[in-house]
Amino acid sequence: MSNQYKATDMLSVEEALDQILAFTRVLDAEPVGLVEASGRVLAEDVTSDIDIAPFDNSGMDGFAVRAANTATASPETPVRLAIAGAIGAGEVFDGVIEDGSALRIMTGAPLPTGADTVVKIEDVSVGGEGPLAPGGTEVYITKPLIQGKNVRLHGEEARAGEVLLTAGTLLNPAGVGLLAATGNTRAQVYRRPRVALLASGDELVDPSQKPGPGQIRNSNSFALAAAVRAAGGEVGTSGIVRDDALELRAAIARAAASHDLVLISGGAAEGDYDYTYRCIKELGEVFFTRVNMRPGKAQTLGIIDGTMVFGLAGNPTAAMVGFEVLLRPALRRMQGHTALKRPVTRARLTVDVAKPDSRRFYVRARMQHDRAKGEYSVTPEKNQSSALLGALQQANCLIVLPEGLIGNTQGEVVACLRLDVDEGVVI
């Protein structure tokens, strides 16, 4: 792919995302078990091996009758029908429902010959109950029935050989049940991307260690691993890499050779010990290093032998916002999703929000719905430091303040990127 930008250009968020998605391919397909297929995207059409339903059957516990026999029924003059027997699910009634008779029937049982309607057990009165006839001998119906009521028709949902679900369909639990009902024991779905997470920095120690002077715990790898899993990906390699160009280069090369995406947190800026750009450039090609956003200006996109390698900012919230805005859409595309962006909701600010600089500002905030006014309100979290994760944990949205130095005042309506709503959900 040709690149119209220099690697050192400051790209807009849209330009950066376009670059990323241009390199993002849908991964190959794999067969998985039905339960595992929930939440995955089908890679091929799915057909049924039988008609669904395979026979006319009852949708309720009640009585199978001929609707015409109930035409004169009313509370004052109920219609009396003789009970011809009973049938449960999995059984077949050998007789015929004649005029003036009814058959006690359970949900899912085949509709007997002669019957065309089922009346719910709650809508009838049963008479003649006794030791010899515990189910009664007659049933009383107090209103006319509509033919076909409470009957599931043969082939109502699908016919044998018919395409039920097409490639590109996102399977939900109901879809999994439909696959099972139609004889499909496995599903061909797009593979989950394998992601390598490298945290760069001499100051980093494992969470199990108590930090010494000048050290901090490695929170980025764990936060990003959770974000990758939430986006449907799988984490492969994960670990700390020291601020050493040779060590980082070797780690990137290994990760790129065995993963679909490599994420490096830290070292993406332009300091003396920031080696991400240099290492990616030595191994492949760099397409950009800066994005016009706050937090997270330092963002590096590179390609090494066809594998996308991305350098995120080292500050924890900056890394997480960069992932959410730029990389979550890419992980979704890899899995065959077509809805790539979170929904945006308009909400009214409860306080003034100043802009610290001219970059697009993603403000961690909490949105609420005011039922009385029929609108949403949004309140920024107090501490917007890119080094702290607490505000992002409390937030359910990111207020998106556009480029420029003008802030927003209390009462203004702003766009909010929803962190609590999945892509493709209509709100």
C-alpha positions as CSV (number, residue, x, y, z in Angstrom):
1,M,0.0,0.0,0.0
2,S,1.3,3.4,-0.9
3,N,1.3,6.0,1.9
4,Q,0.4,9.6,1.1
5,Y,1.8,10.8,4.5
6,K,5.3,11.1,5.9
7,A,5.9,9.0,9.0
8,T,6.5,12.1,11.0
9,D,3.2,13.8,10.0
10,M,0.6,14.5,12.7
11,L,-2.4,12.5,11.4
12,S,-6.0,13.1,12.3
13,V,-7.8,10.3,14.1
14,E,-9.7,9.5,10.9
15,E,-6.5,9.4,8.8
16,A,-4.8,7.1,11.3
17,L,-7.8,4.8,11.5
18,D,-8.0,4.6,7.7
19,Q,-4.3,3.7,7.5
20,I,-4.8,0.9,10.1
21,L,-7.9,-0.5,8.5
22,A,-6.2,-0.5,5.1
23,F,-3.8,-3.0,6.4
24,T,-6.4,-5.1,8.3
25,R,-7.5,-8.3,6.7
26,V,-10.2,-10.7,7.7
27,L,-8.5,-13.8,9.1
28,D,-9.0,-17.3,7.8
29,A,-11.9,-19.5,9.0
30,E,-11.9,-22.3,11.5
31,P,-14.5,-24.9,12.7
32,V,-15.6,-24.5,16.3
33,G,-18.1,-26.2,18.6
34,L,-21.6,-24.6,18.8
35,V,-21.2,-23.0,22.2
36,E,-17.8,-21.5,21.3
37,A,-19.4,-20.1,18.1
38,S,-21.6,-17.7,20.0
39,G,-20.4,-14.1,19.4
40,R,-18.4,-15.2,16.3
41,V,-19.0,-14.3,12.7
42,L,-20.0,-17.1,10.3
43,A,-17.6,-17.6,7.4
44,E,-20.0,-19.7,5.3
45,D,-23.7,-20.2,4.7
46,V,-25.5,-22.6,6.9
47,T,-28.3,-24.9,5.8
48,S,-30.8,-27.2,7.5
49,D,-30.8,-31.0,7.0
50,I,-34.6,-31.2,7.9
51,D,-37.7,-29.1,7.8
52,I,-38.2,-27.0,10.9
53,A,-40.7,-27.7,12.4
54,P,-40.6,-31.3,11.1
55,F,-44.3,-31.6,11.7
56,D,-47.3,-29.5,12.9
57,N,-47.1,-29.4,16.7
58,S,-48.6,-27.8,19.7
59,G,-47.2,-24.5,21.0
60,M,-49.0,-24.8,24.3
61,D,-50.2,-27.3,26.9
62,G,-54.0,-27.6,26.3
63,F,-56.4,-29.4,24.0
64,A,-56.2,-30.0,20.2
65,V,-59.6,-29.3,18.6
66,R,-61.4,-28.4,15.4
67,A,-61.8,-24.6,15.4
68,A,-65.2,-25.0,13.7
69,N,-66.6,-26.9,16.7
70,T,-66.1,-23.8,18.8
71,A,-68.0,-21.3,16.6
72,T,-71.0,-20.9,19.0
73,A,-69.0,-20.9,22.2
74,S,-69.7,-18.2,24.8
75,P,-69.4,-17.8,28.6
76,E,-73.2,-18.3,28.8
77,T,-73.3,-21.3,26.4
78,P,-70.0,-23.1,26.5
79,V,-69.2,-25.7,23.9
80,R,-68.7,-29.2,25.4
81,L,-66.2,-31.6,23.7
82,A,-65.4,-35.1,24.7
83,I,-61.8,-35.8,25.6
84,A,-60.5,-38.6,23.3
85,G,-57.2,-39.1,25.1
86,A,-53.9,-37.5,25.8
87,I,-50.6,-37.1,24.0
88,G,-47.2,-35.9,25.3
89,A,-44.1,-34.6,23.5
90,G,-42.4,-37.4,21.7
91,E,-45.6,-39.4,21.3
92,V,-47.9,-39.8,18.3
93,F,-51.7,-40.1,18.4
94,D,-52.9,-42.9,16.1
95,G,-56.6,-41.8,16.0
96,V,-58.5,-39.0,14.4
97,I,-60.0,-36.0,16.2
98,E,-63.7,-36.2,15.2
99,D,-66.3,-33.5,15.4
100,G,-67.3,-32.9,19.0
101,S,-64.0,-34.3,20.5
102,A,-60.7,-32.9,21.8
103,L,-57.3,-34.4,22.7
104,R,-55.3,-33.3,25.7
105,I,-51.9,-32.3,24.2
106,M,-48.6,-31.1,25.6
107,T,-46.2,-28.5,24.2
108,G,-44.3,-29.9,21.2
109,A,-46.5,-32.9,20.6
110,P,-47.5,-33.6,17.0
111,L,-50.9,-32.2,16.1
112,P,-53.3,-35.1,15.6
113,T,-55.1,-35.8,12.4
114,G,-58.4,-33.9,12.2
115,A,-57.4,-31.1,14.7
116,D,-56.4,-27.6,13.4
117,T,-56.2,-25.6,16.6
118,V,-54.9,-25.8,20.2
119,V,-56.7,-24.1,23.1
120,K,-54.6,-23.3,26.2
121,I,-55.3,-25.3,29.3
122,E,-55.9,-22.0,31.2
123,D,-58.8,-21.1,28.9
124,V,-60.9,-24.2,29.5
125,S,-62.8,-26.0,32.2
126,V,-62.5,-29.8,32.5
127,G,-65.3,-32.0,33.8
128,G,-65.7,-35.7,34.6
129,E,-62.5,-36.0,36.6
130,G,-62.4,-39.1,38.8
131,P,-60.3,-42.2,39.7
132,L,-61.0,-43.8,36.3
133,A,-60.5,-40.6,34.4
134,P,-58.0,-38.4,36.2
135,G,-57.6,-36.2,33.2
136,G,-61.4,-35.7,32.9
137,T,-63.9,-36.8,30.2
138,E,-65.0,-33.5,28.8
139,V,-63.7,-30.0,28.2
140,Y,-65.7,-26.8,28.1
141,I,-64.7,-23.9,25.8
142,T,-66.2,-20.4,26.4
143,K,-65.2,-18.5,23.3
144,P,-64.7,-19.2,19.5
145,L,-61.2,-20.2,18.5
146,I,-59.2,-19.0,15.5
147,Q,-58.1,-21.8,13.2
148,G,-54.4,-22.5,13.6
149,K,-54.1,-20.8,17.0
150,N,-51.2,-22.1,19.1
151,V,-50.0,-24.4,16.3
152,R,-46.4,-24.5,15.1
153,L,-46.6,-25.4,11.4
154,H,-44.5,-27.9,9.6
155,G,-41.6,-26.1,7.9
156,E,-42.5,-22.8,9.4
157,E,-38.9,-21.7,10.1
158,A,-37.0,-23.6,7.5
159,R,-37.1,-26.3,4.8
160,A,-34.5,-29.0,4.3
161,G,-31.6,-27.6,2.2
162,E,-32.6,-24.0,2.8
163,V,-30.0,-21.4,3.8
164,L,-30.8,-20.4,7.3
165,L,-27.9,-18.1,8.1
166,T,-25.5,-16.4,5.6
167,A,-21.8,-15.9,5.8
168,G,-21.1,-12.7,7.7
169,T,-23.9,-13.3,10.3
170,L,-22.9,-12.6,13.9
171,L,-24.1,-15.6,15.9
172,N,-26.0,-15.0,19.1
173,P,-27.3,-17.7,21.5
174,A,-30.5,-18.1,19.5
175,G,-28.4,-18.7,16.4
176,V,-26.5,-21.4,18.2
177,G,-29.7,-23.1,19.1
178,L,-30.9,-22.8,15.5
179,L,-27.7,-24.5,14.3
180,A,-28.3,-27.3,16.7
181,A,-31.9,-27.7,15.7
182,T,-30.9,-28.0,12.0
183,G,-28.2,-30.7,12.5
184,N,-25.2,-28.4,12.4
185,T,-22.8,-29.6,15.2
186,R,-20.0,-27.3,14.3
187,A,-19.8,-23.8,12.8
188,Q,-17.2,-22.4,10.4
189,V,-16.3,-18.9,11.8
190,Y,-13.5,-16.4,11.3
191,R,-10.5,-17.0,13.5
192,R,-9.8,-14.9,16.6
193,P,-6.7,-12.7,16.1
194,R,-3.6,-13.7,18.1
195,V,-2.1,-10.5,19.7
196,A,1.4,-10.1,21.2
197,L,1.7,-7.5,24.0
198,L,5.1,-6.1,24.7
199,A,5.6,-3.5,27.5
200,S,8.7,-1.5,27.1
201,G,10.6,0.2,30.0
202,D,13.4,-0.4,32.5
203,E,11.1,1.0,35.2
204,L,8.6,-1.8,34.9
205,V,8.2,-4.7,37.3
206,D,5.7,-7.5,37.5
207,P,2.5,-6.9,39.5
208,S,3.6,-9.6,41.9
209,Q,6.7,-7.5,42.9
210,K,6.7,-4.5,45.2
211,P,8.2,-1.6,43.2
212,G,11.6,-0.3,44.3
213,P,12.9,3.3,43.8
214,G,12.0,4.6,40.3
215,Q,10.0,1.5,39.5
216,I,6.3,1.0,38.7
217,R,4.2,-2.1,38.2
218,N,3.4,-3.2,34.6
219,S,-0.3,-2.4,34.4
220,N,-0.4,-1.9,30.7
221,S,0.0,-5.5,29.7
222,F,-2.8,-6.6,31.9
223,A,-5.2,-3.8,30.9
224,L,-4.5,-4.3,27.2
225,A,-4.8,-8.1,27.5
226,A,-8.3,-7.6,29.0
227,A,-9.1,-5.1,26.2
228,V,-7.9,-7.6,23.6
229,R,-10.1,-10.3,25.0
230,A,-13.1,-8.0,25.3
231,A,-12.7,-7.2,21.6
232,G,-12.6,-11.0,20.8
233,G,-8.9,-11.5,20.4
234,E,-6.5,-13.9,22.0
235,V,-3.3,-12.9,23.8
236,G,-0.2,-14.8,22.9
237,T,3.1,-13.4,23.9
238,S,3.0,-10.9,26.8
239,G,5.9,-9.5,28.8
240,I,8.3,-6.7,29.7
241,V,11.1,-5.6,27.4
242,R,13.9,-3.5,28.7
243,D,14.9,-0.1,27.2
244,D,17.5,-1.8,24.9
245,A,17.2,-1.4,21.2
246,L,18.6,-4.8,20.4
247,E,16.4,-6.6,22.9
248,L,13.3,-4.7,21.7
249,R,14.1,-5.4,18.1
250,A,14.5,-9.1,18.7
251,A,11.3,-9.3,20.7
252,I,9.3,-7.4,18.0
253,A,10.7,-9.7,15.3
254,R,9.7,-12.9,17.2
255,A,6.3,-11.6,18.0
256,A,5.6,-10.4,14.4
257,A,6.5,-13.8,13.0
258,S,3.9,-15.7,15.1
259,H,1.0,-13.2,15.7
260,D,-1.6,-11.3,13.8
261,L,-1.0,-8.1,15.6
262,V,1.8,-6.8,17.8
263,L,1.1,-4.1,20.4
264,I,4.0,-2.3,22.1
265,S,3.2,0.0,25.0
266,G,5.9,2.6,25.9
267,G,8.8,3.8,23.9
268,A,6.6,5.3,21.1
269,A,7.6,8.9,21.8
270,E,10.8,10.7,20.8
271,G,12.9,10.5,23.9
272,D,16.5,9.1,24.2
273,Y,15.2,5.7,25.3
274,D,12.2,5.5,23.0
275,Y,13.2,2.8,20.5
276,T,9.8,1.6,19.1
277,Y,10.0,3.7,15.9
278,R,13.6,2.8,15.2
279,C,13.1,-0.9,15.7
280,I,10.0,-1.1,13.6
281,K,11.7,0.9,10.8
282,E,14.7,-1.4,10.9
283,L,12.5,-4.5,10.6
284,G,9.8,-3.2,8.2
285,E,8.1,0.0,7.3
286,V,6.7,2.8,9.5
287,F,3.5,4.7,8.3
288,F,2.9,7.2,11.1
289,T,4.2,8.0,14.5
290,R,1.8,10.8,15.8
291,V,-1.9,11.2,15.9
292,N,-3.7,14.4,16.7
293,M,-5.4,13.2,19.9
294,R,-5.2,13.5,23.7
295,P,-4.4,11.4,25.5
296,G,-2.1,9.3,23.2
297,K,-0.4,11.5,20.6
298,A,2.5,9.1,20.4
299,Q,1.1,6.2,18.2
300,T,3.2,4.3,15.8
301,L,2.0,2.1,12.9
302,G,4.3,-0.2,11.2
303,I,4.2,-3.3,9.0
304,I,6.8,-6.1,9.3
305,D,6.4,-8.9,6.8
306,G,2.7,-8.3,6.5
307,T,2.1,-8.2,10.3
308,M,0.8,-4.9,11.8
309,V,2.9,-3.7,14.6
310,F,1.6,-0.8,16.7
311,G,3.3,1.3,19.3
312,L,1.0,2.7,21.9
313,A,1.8,5.5,24.4
314,G,3.3,4.3,27.7
315,N,0.9,6.1,30.0
316,P,-1.8,3.6,31.0
317,T,-4.9,5.7,30.1
318,A,-3.3,7.0,26.9
319,A,-2.6,3.4,25.8
320,M,-6.1,2.3,26.6
321,V,-7.7,5.2,24.8
322,G,-5.5,4.6,21.8
323,F,-6.5,1.0,21.8
324,E,-10.2,1.8,22.0
325,V,-10.2,4.4,19.3
326,L,-7.7,2.9,16.8
327,L,-7.1,-0.8,17.4
328,R,-10.4,-2.2,18.6
329,P,-12.0,-1.6,15.2
330,A,-9.1,-3.4,13.6
331,L,-9.5,-6.5,15.8
332,R,-13.2,-6.6,15.0
333,R,-12.5,-6.4,11.2
334,M,-10.1,-9.3,11.5
335,Q,-12.9,-11.4,12.9
336,G,-15.3,-10.6,10.1
337,H,-17.4,-7.9,11.9
338,T,-18.8,-5.1,9.7
339,A,-19.8,-2.9,12.6
340,L,-16.4,-1.5,13.7
341,K,-17.1,1.6,15.7
342,R,-18.8,2.1,19.1
343,P,-22.1,4.1,19.1
344,V,-22.0,7.8,19.8
345,T,-24.6,9.4,22.0
346,R,-25.3,13.2,22.3
347,A,-25.4,14.4,25.9
348,R,-25.6,17.7,27.8
349,L,-22.6,18.7,29.9
350,T,-23.2,19.2,33.6
351,V,-20.0,21.3,34.0
352,D,-17.6,23.4,32.0
353,V,-14.8,21.5,30.2
354,A,-11.6,23.3,29.2
355,K,-9.3,22.1,26.5
356,P,-5.6,21.9,27.5
357,D,-4.4,22.1,23.9
358,S,-5.7,22.0,20.3
359,R,-5.6,18.2,19.9
360,R,-8.9,16.2,19.8
361,F,-9.6,15.5,23.5
362,Y,-11.1,12.3,24.7
363,V,-12.5,13.1,28.1
364,R,-13.3,10.2,30.5
365,A,-16.8,10.8,31.7
366,R,-20.0,9.3,33.1
367,M,-23.2,9.5,31.2
368,Q,-26.7,9.3,32.7
369,H,-30.2,9.3,31.3
370,D,-32.5,11.9,32.6
371,R,-35.9,10.3,32.2
372,A,-37.8,13.5,33.2
373,K,-36.2,15.5,30.5
374,G,-35.9,12.7,28.0
375,E,-32.2,13.3,27.4
376,Y,-28.7,12.3,28.5
377,S,-26.4,14.2,30.7
378,V,-22.6,13.7,31.0
379,T,-20.1,14.6,33.8
380,P,-16.4,14.4,33.3
381,E,-14.3,12.5,35.8
382,K,-12.3,14.9,38.0
383,N,-8.8,13.5,37.3
384,Q,-8.0,13.4,33.6
385,S,-4.3,12.4,34.0
386,S,-3.2,10.0,31.3
387,A,-1.1,8.2,33.8
388,L,-4.0,7.1,36.0
389,L,-6.6,4.4,35.3
390,G,-9.2,5.2,38.0
391,A,-11.1,7.7,35.9
392,L,-11.3,5.2,33.0
393,Q,-12.6,2.5,35.3
394,Q,-15.4,4.8,36.4
395,A,-16.2,6.1,32.9
396,N,-18.9,4.7,30.6
397,C,-18.1,7.0,27.7
398,L,-15.4,9.3,26.2
399,I,-16.5,12.9,25.5
400,V,-15.1,13.8,22.1
401,L,-14.0,17.4,22.0
402,P,-12.9,18.3,18.4
403,E,-9.6,19.8,17.4
404,G,-9.1,23.5,18.4
405,L,-8.6,25.5,21.5
406,I,-12.3,26.1,22.3
407,G,-13.7,24.2,25.2
408,N,-17.3,23.5,26.1
409,T,-19.5,25.1,28.7
410,Q,-22.1,23.7,31.0
411,G,-25.4,22.9,29.2
412,E,-23.8,22.4,25.8
413,V,-24.5,19.1,24.0
414,V,-21.4,17.1,23.1
415,A,-20.7,13.8,21.3
416,C,-19.9,10.9,23.6
417,L,-18.3,7.6,22.5
418,R,-20.0,4.9,24.4
419,L,-17.7,2.4,26.2
420,D,-20.7,0.5,27.6
421,V,-22.4,-0.3,24.3
422,D,-21.1,-2.7,21.7
423,E,-20.6,-1.9,18.0
424,G,-23.7,-2.2,15.9
425,V,-26.2,-1.7,18.8
426,V,-28.9,0.8,17.9
427,I,-29.5,3.2,20.8
